[in-house]
Amino acid sequence: MADVRVVLQALLDAAHGVEAVMDELAAHDVGDLATTPGTFGHDDLEVVTADFCARWSYGLANLTDDGNALARGLEEAAAGYADAEQLAVDQFRWGR
């Protein structure tokens, strides 16, 4: 049988780190760049920038959704390991 060691705090720290990065990314959306017509002084540049911002926002939303799902998965894994450890401790303690 393989010797597996899980550091619960490391899983939780990783989850919280991913959450912090996702929060930071969400706070810096580029949608604010294309604010009003004429901002860039060139119609084609304005169109390209608006398209870029829309695509970037879409990609950022997907990235943050995936990152948040990863963080939830890490938290759920930590909870599962903690529950299994507690069950093993209880079985040892109470002889079941």
Long-range contacts (C-beta under 8 A, 24 or more apart in sequence): 6-81, 8-78, 8-81, 8-82, 11-74, 11-75, 11-77, 11-78, 11-81, 12-74, 12-75, 12-78, 14-74, 15-70, 15-71, 15-72, 15-74, 15-75, 15-78, 16-71, 18-67, 18-68, 18-70, 18-71, 18-74, 19-67, 19-68, 19-71, 21-67, 22-63, 22-64, 22-67, 22-68, 22-71, 25-60, 25-63, 25-64, 25-67, 26-60, 26-64, 29-56, 29-57, 29-60, 30-56, 30-57, 30-60, 31-56, 31-57
